[in-house]
Amino acid sequence: MDADIDNVINILLCAAIVGVGIVGYWKSRHELPLFVAVAFAFFTVSHFLELLEPSMAIDVVSILFRVVAYALFVFLLLKYVRSWDMF
């Protein structure tokens, strides 16, 4: 039961970040909020998959969604740091 509550809270928080990211992109037309929204959409899906009946296939897909989300964050941070002309 606790895992379900954790997943529901994570889904709600991730969905809120997705919404803020979309609004941020819509208002600014900067890519960063949109990519953050996409990454958190992947996290939202992975948490939703955990609410479903656990199976090996769902676990693998959930892990893949999280890997994609984390890779997107690494890409975003590298892009942001490179914009400083420090590296």
N, CA, C and O atoms as CSV, one atom per row, in Angstrom:
chain,resi,resn,atom,element,x,y,z
A,1,MET,N,N,0.816,-1.201,0.000
A,1,MET,CA,C,0.000,0.000,0.000
A,1,MET,C,C,0.860,1.266,0.000
A,1,MET,O,O,0.559,2.226,-0.709
A,2,ASP,N,N,1.935,1.262,0.803
A,2,ASP,CA,C,2.801,2.440,0.856
A,2,ASP,C,C,3.438,2.727,-0.491
A,2,ASP,O,O,3.601,3.885,-0.875
A,3,ALA,N,N,3.799,1.663,-1.213
A,3,ALA,CA,C,4.395,1.861,-2.536
A,3,ALA,C,C,3.390,2.509,-3.479
A,3,ALA,O,O,3.767,3.330,-4.316
A,4,ASP,N,N,2.114,2.150,-3.352
A,4,ASP,CA,C,1.093,2.771,-4.197
A,4,ASP,C,C,0.956,4.260,-3.891
A,4,ASP,O,O,0.837,5.077,-4.804
A,5,ILE,N,N,0.973,4.607,-2.620
A,5,ILE,CA,C,0.868,6.018,-2.240
A,5,ILE,C,C,2.080,6.788,-2.753
A,5,ILE,O,O,1.945,7.897,-3.270
A,6,ASP,N,N,3.263,6.195,-2.608
A,6,ASP,CA,C,4.477,6.839,-3.117
A,6,ASP,C,C,4.388,7.068,-4.619
A,6,ASP,O,O,4.744,8.137,-5.114
A,7,ASN,N,N,3.909,6.056,-5.342
A,7,ASN,CA,C,3.795,6.194,-6.796
A,7,ASN,C,C,2.760,7.237,-7.186
A,7,ASN,O,O,2.972,7.994,-8.133
A,8,VAL,N,N,1.660,7.286,-6.480
A,8,VAL,CA,C,0.630,8.282,-6.784
A,8,VAL,C,C,1.174,9.688,-6.528
A,8,VAL,O,O,0.963,10.593,-7.334
A,9,ILE,N,N,1.869,9.868,-5.415
A,9,ILE,CA,C,2.466,11.178,-5.125
A,9,ILE,C,C,3.491,11.538,-6.195
A,9,ILE,O,O,3.514,12.671,-6.676
A,10,ASN,N,N,4.339,10.579,-6.570
A,10,ASN,CA,C,5.325,10.831,-7.623
A,10,ASN,C,C,4.662,11.185,-8.949
A,10,ASN,O,O,5.127,12.078,-9.658
A,11,ILE,N,N,3.590,10.496,-9.282
A,11,ILE,CA,C,2.868,10.786,-10.525
A,11,ILE,C,C,2.323,12.211,-10.496
A,11,ILE,O,O,2.461,12.952,-11.469
A,12,LEU,N,N,1.702,12.594,-9.378
A,12,LEU,CA,C,1.131,13.939,-9.273
A,12,LEU,C,C,2.210,15.017,-9.364
A,12,LEU,O,O,2.034,16.022,-10.053
A,13,LEU,N,N,3.325,14.803,-8.667
A,13,LEU,CA,C,4.402,15.794,-8.704
A,13,LEU,C,C,5.051,15.870,-10.093
A,13,LEU,O,O,5.340,16.957,-10.593
A,14,CYS,N,N,5.271,14.719,-10.699
A,14,CYS,CA,C,5.846,14.711,-12.050
A,14,CYS,C,C,4.902,15.374,-13.040
A,14,CYS,O,O,5.338,16.133,-13.906
A,15,ALA,N,N,3.614,15.092,-12.916
A,15,ALA,CA,C,2.633,15.703,-13.821
A,15,ALA,C,C,2.592,17.219,-13.622
A,15,ALA,O,O,2.419,17.966,-14.585
A,16,ALA,N,N,2.749,17.671,-12.391
A,16,ALA,CA,C,2.784,19.114,-12.138
A,16,ALA,C,C,4.010,19.746,-12.804
A,16,ALA,O,O,3.917,20.827,-13.385
A,17,ILE,N,N,5.152,19.072,-12.717
A,17,ILE,CA,C,6.367,19.588,-13.358
A,17,ILE,C,C,6.214,19.585,-14.875
A,17,ILE,O,O,6.679,20.507,-15.546
A,18,VAL,N,N,5.568,18.561,-15.419
A,18,VAL,CA,C,5.303,18.533,-16.859
A,18,VAL,C,C,4.448,19.729,-17.245
A,18,VAL,O,O,4.731,20.400,-18.238
A,19,GLY,N,N,3.411,20.000,-16.473
A,19,GLY,CA,C,2.542,21.140,-16.769
A,19,GLY,C,C,3.279,22.463,-16.702
A,19,GLY,O,O,3.112,23.315,-17.575
A,20,VAL,N,N,4.090,22.643,-15.676
A,20,VAL,CA,C,4.856,23.886,-15.543
A,20,VAL,C,C,5.866,24.011,-16.684
A,20,VAL,O,O,6.080,25.103,-17.211
A,21,GLY,N,N,6.481,22.902,-17.062
A,21,GLY,CA,C,7.434,22.933,-18.176
A,21,GLY,C,C,6.786,23.311,-19.490
A,21,GLY,O,O,7.353,24.071,-20.276
A,22,ILE,N,N,5.595,22.781,-19.729
A,22,ILE,CA,C,4.880,23.117,-20.969
A,22,ILE,C,C,4.483,24.590,-20.974
A,22,ILE,O,O,4.643,25.279,-21.982
A,23,VAL,N,N,3.967,25.066,-19.850
A,23,VAL,CA,C,3.603,26.488,-19.770
A,23,VAL,C,C,4.848,27.359,-19.923
A,23,VAL,O,O,4.813,28.388,-20.597
A,24,GLY,N,N,5.954,26.939,-19.290
A,24,GLY,CA,C,7.198,27.694,-19.414
A,24,GLY,C,C,7.679,27.761,-20.850
A,24,GLY,O,O,8.145,28.806,-21.304
A,25,TYR,N,N,7.572,26.653,-21.569
A,25,TYR,CA,C,7.954,26.664,-22.984
A,25,TYR,C,C,7.001,27.531,-23.792
A,25,TYR,O,O,7.424,28.301,-24.654
A,26,TRP,N,N,5.713,27.398,-23.505
A,26,TRP,CA,C,4.705,28.149,-24.251
A,26,TRP,C,C,4.921,29.650,-24.099
A,26,TRP,O,O,4.748,30.407,-25.053
A,27,LYS,N,N,5.303,30.079,-22.890
A,27,LYS,CA,C,5.490,31.513,-22.654
A,27,LYS,C,C,6.846,32.019,-23.128
A,27,LYS,O,O,6.949,33.159,-23.580
A,28,SER,N,N,7.888,31.195,-23.036
A,28,SER,CA,C,9.236,31.679,-23.339
A,28,SER,C,C,9.772,31.202,-24.690
A,28,SER,O,O,10.647,31.844,-25.273
A,29,ARG,N,N,9.260,30.102,-25.179
A,29,ARG,CA,C,9.752,29.450,-26.401
A,29,ARG,C,C,11.203,28.980,-26.268
A,29,ARG,O,O,11.874,28.741,-27.272
A,30,HIS,N,N,11.688,28.846,-25.022
A,30,HIS,CA,C,12.993,28.268,-24.776
A,30,HIS,C,C,12.844,26.755,-24.712
A,30,HIS,O,O,11.826,26.244,-24.244
A,31,GLU,N,N,13.862,26.038,-25.183
A,31,GLU,CA,C,13.787,24.579,-25.225
A,31,GLU,C,C,13.887,23.935,-23.848
A,31,GLU,O,O,13.292,22.881,-23.619
A,32,LEU,N,N,14.620,24.540,-22.936
A,32,LEU,CA,C,14.893,23.915,-21.644
A,32,LEU,C,C,13.627,23.475,-20.902
A,32,LEU,O,O,13.561,22.318,-20.486
A,33,PRO,N,N,12.620,24.335,-20.715
A,33,PRO,CA,C,11.431,23.874,-19.989
A,33,PRO,C,C,10.698,22.739,-20.717
A,33,PRO,O,O,10.114,21.864,-20.078
A,34,LEU,N,N,10.731,22.757,-22.034
A,34,LEU,CA,C,10.068,21.697,-22.791
A,34,LEU,C,C,10.780,20.366,-22.587
A,34,LEU,O,O,10.127,19.342,-22.388
A,35,PHE,N,N,12.114,20.366,-22.634
A,35,PHE,CA,C,12.852,19.125,-22.442
A,35,PHE,C,C,12.720,18.606,-21.012
A,35,PHE,O,O,12.674,17.396,-20.790
A,36,VAL,N,N,12.659,19.516,-20.046
A,36,VAL,CA,C,12.421,19.094,-18.661
A,36,VAL,C,C,11.036,18.447,-18.556
A,36,VAL,O,O,10.867,17.437,-17.873
A,37,ALA,N,N,10.058,19.030,-19.232
A,37,ALA,CA,C,8.709,18.459,-19.238
A,37,ALA,C,C,8.706,17.071,-19.859
A,37,ALA,O,O,8.045,16.166,-19.350
A,38,VAL,N,N,9.431,16.898,-20.942
A,38,VAL,CA,C,9.501,15.582,-21.597
A,38,VAL,C,C,10.163,14.567,-20.671
A,38,VAL,O,O,9.682,13.442,-20.537
A,39,ALA,N,N,11.268,14.958,-20.029
A,39,ALA,CA,C,11.946,14.038,-19.112
A,39,ALA,C,C,11.016,13.628,-17.971
A,39,ALA,O,O,10.945,12.450,-17.620
A,40,PHE,N,N,10.310,14.587,-17.399
A,40,PHE,CA,C,9.403,14.242,-16.310
A,40,PHE,C,C,8.175,13.477,-16.805
A,40,PHE,O,O,7.552,12.751,-16.030
A,41,ALA,N,N,7.826,13.626,-18.060
A,41,ALA,CA,C,6.761,12.790,-18.625
A,41,ALA,C,C,7.213,11.331,-18.645
A,41,ALA,O,O,6.417,10.432,-18.373
A,42,PHE,N,N,8.488,11.091,-18.966
A,42,PHE,CA,C,9.021,9.724,-18.915
A,42,PHE,C,C,8.979,9.188,-17.483
A,42,PHE,O,O,8.623,8.030,-17.266
A,43,PHE,N,N,9.340,10.024,-16.507
A,43,PHE,CA,C,9.252,9.594,-15.111
A,43,PHE,C,C,7.798,9.303,-14.719
A,43,PHE,O,O,7.528,8.340,-14.000
A,44,THR,N,N,6.874,10.127,-15.188
A,44,THR,CA,C,5.458,9.914,-14.888
A,44,THR,C,C,4.994,8.563,-15.400
A,44,THR,O,O,4.311,7.824,-14.691
A,45,VAL,N,N,5.365,8.241,-16.630
A,45,VAL,CA,C,4.977,6.945,-17.210
A,45,VAL,C,C,5.595,5.800,-16.415
A,45,VAL,O,O,4.931,4.798,-16.149
A,46,SER,N,N,6.873,5.945,-16.033
A,46,SER,CA,C,7.513,4.853,-15.291
A,46,SER,C,C,6.841,4.634,-13.940
A,46,SER,O,O,6.692,3.491,-13.509
A,47,HIS,N,N,6.435,5.702,-13.266
A,47,HIS,CA,C,5.728,5.544,-11.988
A,47,HIS,C,C,4.343,4.946,-12.203
A,47,HIS,O,O,3.881,4.137,-11.399
A,48,PHE,N,N,3.681,5.341,-13.283
A,48,PHE,CA,C,2.369,4.770,-13.577
A,48,PHE,C,C,2.476,3.269,-13.846
A,48,PHE,O,O,1.626,2.493,-13.412
A,49,LEU,N,N,3.523,2.867,-14.562
A,49,LEU,CA,C,3.711,1.447,-14.846
A,49,LEU,C,C,3.906,0.640,-13.567
A,49,LEU,O,O,3.509,-0.523,-13.496
A,50,GLU,N,N,4.515,1.254,-12.561
A,50,GLU,CA,C,4.694,0.559,-11.287
A,50,GLU,C,C,3.378,0.340,-10.554
A,50,GLU,O,O,3.267,-0.572,-9.734
A,51,LEU,N,N,2.387,1.167,-10.842
A,51,LEU,CA,C,1.075,0.971,-10.218
A,51,LEU,C,C,0.348,-0.240,-10.794
A,51,LEU,O,O,-0.488,-0.849,-10.127
A,52,LEU,N,N,0.671,-0.578,-12.019
A,52,LEU,CA,C,0.057,-1.740,-12.644
A,52,LEU,C,C,0.585,-3.012,-11.993
A,52,LEU,O,O,1.524,-2.968,-11.198
A,53,GLU,N,N,-0.005,-4.106,-12.323
A,53,GLU,CA,C,0.472,-5.376,-11.786
A,53,GLU,C,C,1.941,-5.564,-12.147
A,53,GLU,O,O,2.305,-5.477,-13.320
A,54,PRO,N,N,2.776,-5.820,-11.165
A,54,PRO,CA,C,4.200,-5.980,-11.468
A,54,PRO,C,C,4.469,-7.228,-12.295
A,54,PRO,O,O,3.984,-8.317,-11.991
A,55,SER,N,N,5.231,-7.045,-13.316
A,55,SER,CA,C,5.686,-8.169,-14.131
A,55,SER,C,C,7.063,-7.822,-14.653
A,55,SER,O,O,7.473,-6.662,-14.605
A,56,MET,N,N,7.764,-8.792,-15.137
A,56,MET,CA,C,9.120,-8.559,-15.616
A,56,MET,C,C,9.118,-7.607,-16.809
A,56,MET,O,O,10.004,-6.760,-16.919
A,57,ALA,N,N,8.146,-7.732,-17.696
A,57,ALA,CA,C,8.091,-6.865,-18.880
A,57,ALA,C,C,7.872,-5.410,-18.474
A,57,ALA,O,O,8.510,-4.513,-19.025
A,58,ILE,N,N,6.978,-5.166,-17.517
A,58,ILE,CA,C,6.709,-3.801,-17.071
A,58,ILE,C,C,7.926,-3.236,-16.349
A,58,ILE,O,O,8.237,-2.054,-16.500
A,59,ASP,N,N,8.619,-4.061,-15.566
A,59,ASP,CA,C,9.827,-3.598,-14.890
A,59,ASP,C,C,10.880,-3.155,-15.888
A,59,ASP,O,O,11.521,-2.121,-15.694
A,60,VAL,N,N,11.066,-3.912,-16.940
A,60,VAL,CA,C,12.065,-3.565,-17.953
A,60,VAL,C,C,11.680,-2.269,-18.649
A,60,VAL,O,O,12.532,-1.405,-18.855
A,61,VAL,N,N,10.430,-2.121,-19.010
A,61,VAL,CA,C,9.970,-0.905,-19.678
A,61,VAL,C,C,10.104,0.296,-18.746
A,61,VAL,O,O,10.520,1.372,-19.174
A,62,SER,N,N,9.752,0.114,-17.476
A,62,SER,CA,C,9.868,1.194,-16.502
A,62,SER,C,C,11.320,1.638,-16.356
A,62,SER,O,O,11.601,2.835,-16.299
A,63,ILE,N,N,12.233,0.691,-16.296
A,63,ILE,CA,C,13.654,1.022,-16.206
A,63,ILE,C,C,14.110,1.758,-17.455
A,63,ILE,O,O,14.870,2.722,-17.360
A,64,LEU,N,N,13.660,1.322,-18.616
A,64,LEU,CA,C,14.032,1.998,-19.865
A,64,LEU,C,C,13.526,3.440,-19.889
A,64,LEU,O,O,14.244,4.339,-20.327
A,65,PHE,N,N,12.304,3.666,-19.426
A,65,PHE,CA,C,11.770,5.027,-19.372
A,65,PHE,C,C,12.617,5.901,-18.449
A,65,PHE,O,O,12.884,7.059,-18.769
A,66,ARG,N,N,13.039,5.361,-17.316
A,66,ARG,CA,C,13.856,6.147,-16.395
A,66,ARG,C,C,15.246,6.423,-16.966
A,66,ARG,O,O,15.783,7.516,-16.786
A,67,VAL,N,N,15.825,5.452,-17.647
A,67,VAL,CA,C,17.136,5.658,-18.265
A,67,VAL,C,C,17.050,6.767,-19.309
A,67,VAL,O,O,17.934,7.620,-19.384
A,68,VAL,N,N,15.994,6.758,-20.109
A,68,VAL,CA,C,15.810,7.811,-21.115
A,68,VAL,C,C,15.651,9.168,-20.433
A,68,VAL,O,O,16.227,10.158,-20.884
A,69,ALA,N,N,14.881,9.218,-19.361
A,69,ALA,CA,C,14.675,10.490,-18.651
A,69,ALA,C,C,15.984,11.008,-18.064
A,69,ALA,O,O,16.301,12.189,-18.201
A,70,TYR,N,N,16.740,10.137,-17.416
A,70,TYR,CA,C,18.028,10.579,-16.855
A,70,TYR,C,C,19.001,10.985,-17.958
A,70,TYR,O,O,19.732,11.962,-17.800
A,71,ALA,N,N,19.024,10.258,-19.060
A,71,ALA,CA,C,19.901,10.623,-20.179
A,71,ALA,C,C,19.522,11.988,-20.735
A,71,ALA,O,O,20.394,12.772,-21.109
A,72,LEU,N,N,18.238,12.272,-20.792
A,72,LEU,CA,C,17.789,13.576,-21.258
A,72,LEU,C,C,18.261,14.684,-20.312
A,72,LEU,O,O,18.665,15.756,-20.763
A,73,PHE,N,N,18.211,14.427,-19.012
A,73,PHE,CA,C,18.712,15.418,-18.063
A,73,PHE,C,C,20.213,15.638,-18.215
A,73,PHE,O,O,20.680,16.774,-18.128
A,74,VAL,N,N,20.969,14.578,-18.439
A,74,VAL,CA,C,22.411,14.733,-18.660
A,74,VAL,C,C,22.647,15.589,-19.898
A,74,VAL,O,O,23.486,16.490,-19.886
A,75,PHE,N,N,21.906,15.305,-20.967
A,75,PHE,CA,C,22.011,16.093,-22.190
A,75,PHE,C,C,21.694,17.562,-21.929
A,75,PHE,O,O,22.413,18.448,-22.391
A,76,LEU,N,N,20.621,17.817,-21.191
A,76,LEU,CA,C,20.230,19.198,-20.892
A,76,LEU,C,C,21.294,19.921,-20.073
A,76,LEU,O,O,21.625,21.073,-20.352
A,77,LEU,N,N,21.820,19.247,-19.074
A,77,LEU,CA,C,22.839,19.889,-18.239
A,77,LEU,C,C,24.117,20.157,-19.023
A,77,LEU,O,O,24.730,21.214,-18.873
A,78,LEU,N,N,24.518,19.206,-19.859
A,78,LEU,CA,C,25.703,19.434,-20.691
A,78,LEU,C,C,25.488,20.597,-21.650
A,78,LEU,O,O,26.380,21.424,-21.843
A,79,LYS,N,N,24.310,20.658,-22.246
A,79,LYS,CA,C,23.988,21.755,-23.158
A,79,LYS,C,C,24.001,23.092,-22.417
A,79,LYS,O,O,24.485,24.094,-22.944
A,80,TYR,N,N,23.475,23.103,-21.207
A,80,TYR,CA,C,23.430,24.321,-20.412
A,80,TYR,C,C,24.835,24.764,-20.006
A,80,TYR,O,O,25.166,25.946,-20.102
A,81,VAL,N,N,25.653,23.830,-19.559
A,81,VAL,CA,C,27.014,24.157,-19.133
A,81,VAL,C,C,27.849,24.626,-20.322
A,81,VAL,O,O,28.644,25.557,-20.195
A,82,ARG,N,N,27.675,24.002,-21.447
A,82,ARG,CA,C,28.427,24.416,-22.648
A,82,ARG,C,C,28.034,25.817,-23.117
A,82,ARG,O,O,28.820,26.493,-23.781
A,83,SER,N,N,26.847,26.243,-22.780
A,83,SER,CA,C,26.432,27.587,-23.191
A,83,SER,C,C,27.190,28.667,-22.429
A,83,SER,O,O,27.163,29.834,-22.823
A,84,TRP,N,N,27.858,28.300,-21.358
A,84,TRP,CA,C,28.660,29.245,-20.583
A,84,TRP,C,C,30.025,29.495,-21.220
A,84,TRP,O,O,30.749,30.382,-20.767
A,85,ASP,N,N,30.396,28.749,-22.245
A,85,ASP,CA,C,31.698,28.827,-22.903
A,85,ASP,C,C,32.841,28.558,-21.930
A,85,ASP,O,O,33.933,29.110,-22.066
A,86,MET,N,N,32.573,27.702,-20.950
A,86,MET,CA,C,33.617,27.329,-19.990
A,86,MET,C,C,34.332,26.060,-20.429
A,86,MET,O,O,35.493,25.850,-20.077
A,87,PHE,N,N,33.656,25.217,-21.190
A,87,PHE,CA,C,34.221,23.923,-21.557
A,87,PHE,C,C,34.340,23.811,-23.062
A,87,PHE,O,O,34.798,22.788,-23.570
